[in-house]
């Protein structure tokens, strides 16, 4: 190519001395050279570096975009994956397609060419939706003893309770959206079968 391109990934990890050396290069760049500085924490870059760069922010992908891409990849690789399995992967990726594809690689290595929701959720350490639903129904019934028993069950099965809290918060958020906007709302980042589940649970409130 006519240009030489330098990509510095995780650029916020550079030391002060390295930034000072880079600054001299950015002030007087060699001809036909481009520098790409990639970071998830741009606030850690010195102002002197930031002022000499053009800034592009990339948004996180939404659930549907990641789900469709995973579906496409599975089709090309002749992997049989049910909607729940891909949905669990898309949710676990939290907006990052790179993470979604890495997780897909891992579950294929463990499960082979047939991906089922239960097994995928187990591998990801994601709490099954039925347990989240049971927790909500138990809270609605004000059965505090059963709530504690469910949490004890999750801990004994090896689930990270901090991760469970995140999953549960997401489930409650989805219930709130389903109640306020309806289960067809694009704000719900869930597979179709889970929309039906939410439609049933939300009738409690």
PyMOL commands that set and color helices and strands:
alter all, ss='L'
color gray80, all
select helices_A, chain A and resi 11-13+16-27+42-44+47-50+63-76+83-93+97-111+117-124+129-140+144-156+161-181+192-204
alter helices_A, ss='H'
color red, helices_A
select strands_A, chain A and resi 4-8+33-37+80-81+114-115
alter strands_A, ss='S'
color yellow, strands_A
deselect
rebuild
show_as cartoon
